[in-house]
């Protein structure tokens, strides 16, 4: 399940990429805008930038490691890509998963039949929750190779599952993996 969730259908907490404090929604101190992104000053990204050359989250900035400890990590591009690939997993959009009232995507491993439900918890941007019940967004652990103000995420909706990059300040869920 997601960090901050009590069940697999809960969306859990929302995190900006590289931040370890999660939020259940907009607060006085967190709007998921560039103004309150912790790894940025008024004019510069302060970590994971061209100067330090870091492209993958360090353990101290990995929400999964900090919140769950030990060997829990945010997923790698390889792990996200594996979930998105139909040769590895089937993808089924489910409305009202198991009577929970929650929509999302049910992933089923082609190899062993294991299942993973990803709730459509939407995401936060500049003080607004967008796409709740229609989209799910989960951060991966690395920057976009094209632009260090963007990080990789996985997205689900009723028609597809994919990975792409979005601005690091957005509020998305974190689904940890155990390594």
Secondary structure, DSSP 4 states (H G I P E B T S, - for coil): --TT-SSTT----BB-TT----BSS--SS--SSGGG-TTB-SS-B-SSSTTT---B--GGG-HHHHHH-TTEEPPPHHHHHHHH-TTTEEEEEESSGGGSS--EEEEEETTT--EEEEE--BEEETTEEE-TTT-EEEEEEEE-SS-TTEEEEEEE-SS-EEEEEEETTSBBB---EE-
